[in-house]
Amino acid sequence: MEIGFTPCKHRSLIAAPKQTQRQDPAVETMLPNPIPMFTG
């Protein structure tokens, strides 16, 4: 489901996970979902 939004955002999360979290509050809640999916 999140795969559609991860292609571009996922790269930003890896580059600066802390910066993206503060910039996009919505990403904070999505982080726990997409991160494990792509990491594993």
PDBQT receptor file of N, H, CA, C and O in Angstrom, charges set to zero:
ATOM      1  N   MET A   1       0.845  -1.202   0.000  1.00  0.00    +0.000 N 
ATOM      2  CA  MET A   1       0.000   0.000   0.000  1.00  0.00    +0.000 C 
ATOM      3  C   MET A   1       0.880   1.252   0.000  1.00  0.00    +0.000 C 
ATOM      4  O   MET A   1       0.691   2.154  -0.817  1.00  0.00    +0.000 OA
ATOM      5  N   GLU A   2       1.849   1.298   0.931  1.00  0.00    +0.000 N 
ATOM      6  H   GLU A   2       2.003   0.566   1.594  1.00  0.00    +0.000 HD
ATOM      7  CA  GLU A   2       2.721   2.472   1.011  1.00  0.00    +0.000 C 
ATOM      8  C   GLU A   2       3.743   2.475  -0.128  1.00  0.00    +0.000 C 
ATOM      9  O   GLU A   2       4.419   3.475  -0.367  1.00  0.00    +0.000 OA
ATOM     10  N   ILE A   3       3.845   1.345  -0.823  1.00  0.00    +0.000 N 
ATOM     11  H   ILE A   3       3.296   0.532  -0.630  1.00  0.00    +0.000 HD
ATOM     12  CA  ILE A   3       4.855   1.232  -1.888  1.00  0.00    +0.000 C 
ATOM     13  C   ILE A   3       4.722   2.396  -2.871  1.00  0.00    +0.000 C 
ATOM     14  O   ILE A   3       5.723   2.874  -3.403  1.00  0.00    +0.000 OA
ATOM     15  N   GLY A   4       3.505   2.847  -3.111  1.00  0.00    +0.000 N 
ATOM     16  H   GLY A   4       2.691   2.457  -2.679  1.00  0.00    +0.000 HD
ATOM     17  CA  GLY A   4       3.304   3.935  -4.078  1.00  0.00    +0.000 C 
ATOM     18  C   GLY A   4       3.930   5.232  -3.601  1.00  0.00    +0.000 C 
ATOM     19  O   GLY A   4       4.398   6.033  -4.410  1.00  0.00    +0.000 OA
ATOM     20  N   PHE A   5       3.942   5.446  -2.284  1.00  0.00    +0.000 N 
ATOM     21  H   PHE A   5       3.562   4.795  -1.627  1.00  0.00    +0.000 HD
ATOM     22  CA  PHE A   5       4.465   6.715  -1.771  1.00  0.00    +0.000 C 
ATOM     23  C   PHE A   5       5.938   6.600  -1.395  1.00  0.00    +0.000 C 
ATOM     24  O   PHE A   5       6.595   7.612  -1.151  1.00  0.00    +0.000 OA
ATOM     25  N   THR A   6       6.451   5.401  -1.348  1.00  0.00    +0.000 N 
ATOM     26  H   THR A   6       5.917   4.579  -1.546  1.00  0.00    +0.000 HD
ATOM     27  CA  THR A   6       7.840   5.210  -0.906  1.00  0.00    +0.000 C 
ATOM     28  C   THR A   6       8.876   5.482  -1.988  1.00  0.00    +0.000 C 
ATOM     29  O   THR A   6       9.952   5.978  -1.652  1.00  0.00    +0.000 OA
ATOM     30  N   PRO A   7       8.633   5.197  -3.242  1.00  0.00    +0.000 N 
ATOM     31  CA  PRO A   7       9.661   5.354  -4.281  1.00  0.00    +0.000 C 
ATOM     32  C   PRO A   7      10.503   6.609  -4.082  1.00  0.00    +0.000 C 
ATOM     33  O   PRO A   7      11.732   6.540  -4.096  1.00  0.00    +0.000 OA
ATOM     34  N   CYS A   8       9.861   7.737  -3.900  1.00  0.00    +0.000 N 
ATOM     35  H   CYS A   8       8.862   7.793  -3.888  1.00  0.00    +0.000 HD
ATOM     36  CA  CYS A   8      10.615   8.996  -3.764  1.00  0.00    +0.000 C 
ATOM     37  C   CYS A   8      10.875   9.308  -2.294  1.00  0.00    +0.000 C 
ATOM     38  O   CYS A   8      11.993   9.651  -1.910  1.00  0.00    +0.000 OA
ATOM     39  N   LYS A   9       9.833   9.184  -1.479  1.00  0.00    +0.000 N 
ATOM     40  H   LYS A   9       8.925   8.905  -1.791  1.00  0.00    +0.000 HD
ATOM     41  CA  LYS A   9       9.978   9.549  -0.056  1.00  0.00    +0.000 C 
ATOM     42  C   LYS A   9      10.954   8.590   0.630  1.00  0.00    +0.000 C 
ATOM     43  O   LYS A   9      11.737   9.009   1.482  1.00  0.00    +0.000 OA
ATOM     44  N   HIS A  10      10.911   7.330   0.269  1.00  0.00    +0.000 N 
ATOM     45  H   HIS A  10      10.275   6.989  -0.423  1.00  0.00    +0.000 HD
ATOM     46  CA  HIS A  10      11.770   6.344   0.931  1.00  0.00    +0.000 C 
ATOM     47  C   HIS A  10      13.232   6.798   0.864  1.00  0.00    +0.000 C 
ATOM     48  O   HIS A  10      13.970   6.670   1.841  1.00  0.00    +0.000 OA
ATOM     49  N   ARG A  11      13.644   7.326  -0.284  1.00  0.00    +0.000 N 
ATOM     50  H   ARG A  11      13.045   7.430  -1.078  1.00  0.00    +0.000 HD
ATOM     51  CA  ARG A  11      15.049   7.762  -0.429  1.00  0.00    +0.000 C 
ATOM     52  C   ARG A  11      15.332   8.907   0.536  1.00  0.00    +0.000 C 
ATOM     53  O   ARG A  11      16.407   8.964   1.133  1.00  0.00    +0.000 OA
ATOM     54  N   SER A  12      14.391   9.801   0.690  1.00  0.00    +0.000 N 
ATOM     55  H   SER A  12      13.517   9.754   0.205  1.00  0.00    +0.000 HD
ATOM     56  CA  SER A  12      14.594  10.942   1.600  1.00  0.00    +0.000 C 
ATOM     57  C   SER A  12      14.731  10.434   3.033  1.00  0.00    +0.000 C 
ATOM     58  O   SER A  12      15.533  10.952   3.809  1.00  0.00    +0.000 OA
ATOM     59  N   LEU A  13      13.951   9.428   3.372  1.00  0.00    +0.000 N 
ATOM     60  H   LEU A  13      13.299   9.008   2.741  1.00  0.00    +0.000 HD
ATOM     61  CA  LEU A  13      13.994   8.901   4.739  1.00  0.00    +0.000 C 
ATOM     62  C   LEU A  13      15.380   8.339   5.038  1.00  0.00    +0.000 C 
ATOM     63  O   LEU A  13      15.897   8.495   6.144  1.00  0.00    +0.000 OA
ATOM     64  N   ILE A  14      15.973   7.689   4.053  1.00  0.00    +0.000 N 
ATOM     65  H   ILE A  14      15.553   7.562   3.155  1.00  0.00    +0.000 HD
ATOM     66  CA  ILE A  14      17.304   7.095   4.268  1.00  0.00    +0.000 C 
ATOM     67  C   ILE A  14      18.359   8.197   4.354  1.00  0.00    +0.000 C 
ATOM     68  O   ILE A  14      19.284   8.121   5.163  1.00  0.00    +0.000 OA
ATOM     69  N   ALA A  15      18.213   9.214   3.520  1.00  0.00    +0.000 N 
ATOM     70  H   ALA A  15      17.462   9.276   2.862  1.00  0.00    +0.000 HD
ATOM     71  CA  ALA A  15      19.190  10.311   3.500  1.00  0.00    +0.000 C 
ATOM     72  C   ALA A  15      19.147  11.072   4.823  1.00  0.00    +0.000 C 
ATOM     73  O   ALA A  15      20.190  11.364   5.409  1.00  0.00    +0.000 OA
ATOM     74  N   ALA A  16      17.954  11.388   5.284  1.00  0.00    +0.000 N 
ATOM     75  H   ALA A  16      17.108  11.150   4.808  1.00  0.00    +0.000 HD
ATOM     76  CA  ALA A  16      17.814  12.148   6.540  1.00  0.00    +0.000 C 
ATOM     77  C   ALA A  16      16.521  11.746   7.233  1.00  0.00    +0.000 C 
ATOM     78  O   ALA A  16      15.530  12.473   7.166  1.00  0.00    +0.000 OA
ATOM     79  N   PRO A  17      16.522  10.598   7.896  1.00  0.00    +0.000 N 
ATOM     80  CA  PRO A  17      15.310  10.110   8.566  1.00  0.00    +0.000 C 
ATOM     81  C   PRO A  17      14.803  11.080   9.618  1.00  0.00    +0.000 C 
ATOM     82  O   PRO A  17      13.595  11.230   9.798  1.00  0.00    +0.000 OA
ATOM     83  N   LYS A  18      15.723  11.740  10.315  1.00  0.00    +0.000 N 
ATOM     84  H   LYS A  18      16.705  11.617  10.169  1.00  0.00    +0.000 HD
ATOM     85  CA  LYS A  18      15.294  12.668  11.380  1.00  0.00    +0.000 C 
ATOM     86  C   LYS A  18      14.725  13.942  10.766  1.00  0.00    +0.000 C 
ATOM     87  O   LYS A  18      13.749  14.495  11.272  1.00  0.00    +0.000 OA
ATOM     88  N   GLN A  19      15.328  14.404   9.687  1.00  0.00    +0.000 N 
ATOM     89  H   GLN A  19      16.121  13.955   9.276  1.00  0.00    +0.000 HD
ATOM     90  CA  GLN A  19      14.848  15.642   9.056  1.00  0.00    +0.000 C 
ATOM     91  C   GLN A  19      13.457  15.425   8.461  1.00  0.00    +0.000 C 
ATOM     92  O   GLN A  19      12.574  16.271   8.604  1.00  0.00    +0.000 OA
ATOM     93  N   THR A  20      13.273  14.295   7.799  1.00  0.00    +0.000 N 
ATOM     94  H   THR A  20      13.990  13.608   7.684  1.00  0.00    +0.000 HD
ATOM     95  CA  THR A  20      11.979  14.034   7.164  1.00  0.00    +0.000 C 
ATOM     96  C   THR A  20      10.882  13.898   8.212  1.00  0.00    +0.000 C 
ATOM     97  O   THR A  20       9.746  14.324   8.005  1.00  0.00    +0.000 OA
ATOM     98  N   GLN A  21      11.243  13.299   9.332  1.00  0.00    +0.000 N 
ATOM     99  H   GLN A  21      12.166  12.953   9.500  1.00  0.00    +0.000 HD
ATOM    100  CA  GLN A  21      10.238  13.110  10.386  1.00  0.00    +0.000 C 
ATOM    101  C   GLN A  21       9.737  14.464  10.878  1.00  0.00    +0.000 C 
ATOM    102  O   GLN A  21       8.540  14.638  11.107  1.00  0.00    +0.000 OA
ATOM    103  N   ARG A  22      10.634  15.409  11.039  1.00  0.00    +0.000 N 
ATOM    104  H   ARG A  22      11.607  15.268  10.853  1.00  0.00    +0.000 HD
ATOM    105  CA  ARG A  22      10.223  16.726  11.554  1.00  0.00    +0.000 C 
ATOM    106  C   ARG A  22       9.506  17.524  10.464  1.00  0.00    +0.000 C 
ATOM    107  O   ARG A  22       8.552  18.251  10.739  1.00  0.00    +0.000 OA
ATOM    108  N   GLN A  23       9.973  17.382   9.238  1.00  0.00    +0.000 N 
ATOM    109  H   GLN A  23      10.748  16.791   9.014  1.00  0.00    +0.000 HD
ATOM    110  CA  GLN A  23       9.364  18.144   8.141  1.00  0.00    +0.000 C 
ATOM    111  C   GLN A  23       7.952  17.621   7.846  1.00  0.00    +0.000 C 
ATOM    112  O   GLN A  23       7.008  18.396   7.691  1.00  0.00    +0.000 OA
ATOM    113  N   ASP A  24       7.831  16.303   7.774  1.00  0.00    +0.000 N 
ATOM    114  H   ASP A  24       8.597  15.673   7.900  1.00  0.00    +0.000 HD
ATOM    115  CA  ASP A  24       6.524  15.704   7.440  1.00  0.00    +0.000 C 
ATOM    116  C   ASP A  24       5.978  14.913   8.625  1.00  0.00    +0.000 C 
ATOM    117  O   ASP A  24       6.400  13.778   8.845  1.00  0.00    +0.000 OA
ATOM    118  N   PRO A  25       5.070  15.473   9.378  1.00  0.00    +0.000 N 
ATOM    119  CA  PRO A  25       4.485  14.763  10.526  1.00  0.00    +0.000 C 
ATOM    120  C   PRO A  25       3.790  13.477  10.086  1.00  0.00    +0.000 C 
ATOM    121  O   PRO A  25       3.761  12.493  10.825  1.00  0.00    +0.000 OA
ATOM    122  N   ALA A  26       3.237  13.495   8.888  1.00  0.00    +0.000 N 
ATOM    123  H   ALA A  26       3.260  14.294   8.288  1.00  0.00    +0.000 HD
ATOM    124  CA  ALA A  26       2.532  12.311   8.386  1.00  0.00    +0.000 C 
ATOM    125  C   ALA A  26       3.522  11.159   8.183  1.00  0.00    +0.000 C 
ATOM    126  O   ALA A  26       3.181   9.994   8.387  1.00  0.00    +0.000 OA
ATOM    127  N   VAL A  27       4.736  11.493   7.783  1.00  0.00    +0.000 N 
ATOM    128  H   VAL A  27       5.013  12.440   7.617  1.00  0.00    +0.000 HD
ATOM    129  CA  VAL A  27       5.750  10.451   7.553  1.00  0.00    +0.000 C 
ATOM    130  C   VAL A  27       6.077   9.743   8.864  1.00  0.00    +0.000 C 
ATOM    131  O   VAL A  27       6.336   8.540   8.882  1.00  0.00    +0.000 OA
ATOM    132  N   GLU A  28       6.061  10.495   9.951  1.00  0.00    +0.000 N 
ATOM    133  H   GLU A  28       5.851  11.473   9.936  1.00  0.00    +0.000 HD
ATOM    134  CA  GLU A  28       6.378   9.901  11.260  1.00  0.00    +0.000 C 
ATOM    135  C   GLU A  28       5.506   8.666  11.503  1.00  0.00    +0.000 C 
ATOM    136  O   GLU A  28       5.995   7.625  11.940  1.00  0.00    +0.000 OA
ATOM    137  N   THR A  29       4.224   8.795  11.217  1.00  0.00    +0.000 N 
ATOM    138  H   THR A  29       3.826   9.641  10.862  1.00  0.00    +0.000 HD
ATOM    139  CA  THR A  29       3.310   7.675  11.449  1.00  0.00    +0.000 C 
ATOM    140  C   THR A  29       3.525   6.583  10.399  1.00  0.00    +0.000 C 
ATOM    141  O   THR A  29       3.307   5.404  10.679  1.00  0.00    +0.000 OA
ATOM    142  N   MET A  30       3.948   6.961   9.204  1.00  0.00    +0.000 N 
ATOM    143  H   MET A  30       4.126   7.919   8.975  1.00  0.00    +0.000 HD
ATOM    144  CA  MET A  30       4.134   5.965   8.138  1.00  0.00    +0.000 C 
ATOM    145  C   MET A  30       5.499   5.285   8.262  1.00  0.00    +0.000 C 
ATOM    146  O   MET A  30       5.687   4.180   7.754  1.00  0.00    +0.000 OA
ATOM    147  N   LEU A  31       6.435   5.926   8.923  1.00  0.00    +0.000 N 
ATOM    148  H   LEU A  31       6.282   6.824   9.336  1.00  0.00    +0.000 HD
ATOM    149  CA  LEU A  31       7.785   5.361   9.049  1.00  0.00    +0.000 C 
ATOM    150  C   LEU A  31       7.737   3.908   9.516  1.00  0.00    +0.000 C 
ATOM    151  O   LEU A  31       8.313   3.045   8.853  1.00  0.00    +0.000 OA
ATOM    152  N   PRO A  32       7.080   3.608  10.622  1.00  0.00    +0.000 N 
ATOM    153  CA  PRO A  32       7.053   2.235  11.133  1.00  0.00    +0.000 C 
ATOM    154  C   PRO A  32       6.465   1.244  10.135  1.00  0.00    +0.000 C 
ATOM    155  O   PRO A  32       6.685   0.040  10.266  1.00  0.00    +0.000 OA
ATOM    156  N   ASN A  33       5.730   1.723   9.153  1.00  0.00    +0.000 N 
ATOM    157  H   ASN A  33       5.552   2.701   9.047  1.00  0.00    +0.000 HD
ATOM    158  CA  ASN A  33       5.125   0.797   8.182  1.00  0.00    +0.000 C 
ATOM    159  C   ASN A  33       6.053   0.514   6.996  1.00  0.00    +0.000 C 
ATOM    160  O   ASN A  33       6.404  -0.642   6.763  1.00  0.00    +0.000 OA
ATOM    161  N   PRO A  34       6.451   1.529   6.252  1.00  0.00    +0.000 N 
ATOM    162  CA  PRO A  34       7.273   1.318   5.053  1.00  0.00    +0.000 C 
ATOM    163  C   PRO A  34       8.689   0.850   5.383  1.00  0.00    +0.000 C 
ATOM    164  O   PRO A  34       9.225  -0.016   4.692  1.00  0.00    +0.000 OA
ATOM    165  N   ILE A  35       9.293   1.400   6.410  1.00  0.00    +0.000 N 
ATOM    166  H   ILE A  35       8.858   2.104   6.971  1.00  0.00    +0.000 HD
ATOM    167  CA  ILE A  35      10.689   1.058   6.742  1.00  0.00    +0.000 C 
ATOM    168  C   ILE A  35      10.869  -0.462   6.873  1.00  0.00    +0.000 C 
ATOM    169  O   ILE A  35      11.687  -1.029   6.148  1.00  0.00    +0.000 OA
ATOM    170  N   PRO A  36      10.148  -1.135   7.756  1.00  0.00    +0.000 N 
ATOM    171  CA  PRO A  36      10.320  -2.582   7.914  1.00  0.00    +0.000 C 
ATOM    172  C   PRO A  36      10.008  -3.345   6.632  1.00  0.00    +0.000 C 
ATOM    173  O   PRO A  36      10.635  -4.367   6.352  1.00  0.00    +0.000 OA
ATOM    174  N   MET A  37       9.063  -2.868   5.866  1.00  0.00    +0.000 N 
ATOM    175  H   MET A  37       8.554  -2.039   6.093  1.00  0.00    +0.000 HD
ATOM    176  CA  MET A  37       8.685  -3.556   4.627  1.00  0.00    +0.000 C 
ATOM    177  C   MET A  37       9.856  -3.559   3.640  1.00  0.00    +0.000 C 
ATOM    178  O   MET A  37      10.134  -4.569   2.994  1.00  0.00    +0.000 OA
ATOM    179  N   PHE A  38      10.537  -2.411   3.535  1.00  0.00    +0.000 N 
ATOM    180  H   PHE A  38      10.311  -1.590   4.061  1.00  0.00    +0.000 HD
ATOM    181  CA  PHE A  38      11.628  -2.304   2.571  1.00  0.00    +0.000 C 
ATOM    182  C   PHE A  38      12.931  -2.861   3.146  1.00  0.00    +0.000 C 
ATOM    183  O   PHE A  38      13.775  -3.379   2.415  1.00  0.00    +0.000 OA
ATOM    184  N   THR A  39      13.080  -2.746   4.462  1.00  0.00    +0.000 N 
ATOM    185  H   THR A  39      12.394  -2.325   5.056  1.00  0.00    +0.000 HD
ATOM    186  CA  THR A  39      14.323  -3.241   5.069  1.00  0.00    +0.000 C 
ATOM    187  C   THR A  39      14.349  -4.768   5.027  1.00  0.00    +0.000 C 
ATOM    188  O   THR A  39      15.403  -5.368   4.816  1.00  0.00    +0.000 OA
ATOM    189  N   GLY A  40      13.203  -5.386   5.224  1.00  0.00    +0.000 N 
ATOM    190  H   GLY A  40      12.347  -4.898   5.395  1.00  0.00    +0.000 HD
ATOM    191  CA  GLY A  40      13.151  -6.849   5.240  1.00  0.00    +0.000 C 
ATOM    192  C   GLY A  40      12.464  -7.359   4.012  1.00  0.00    +0.000 C 
ATOM    193  O   GLY A  40      12.321  -8.570   3.842  1.00  0.00    +0.000 OA
TER     194      GLY A  40
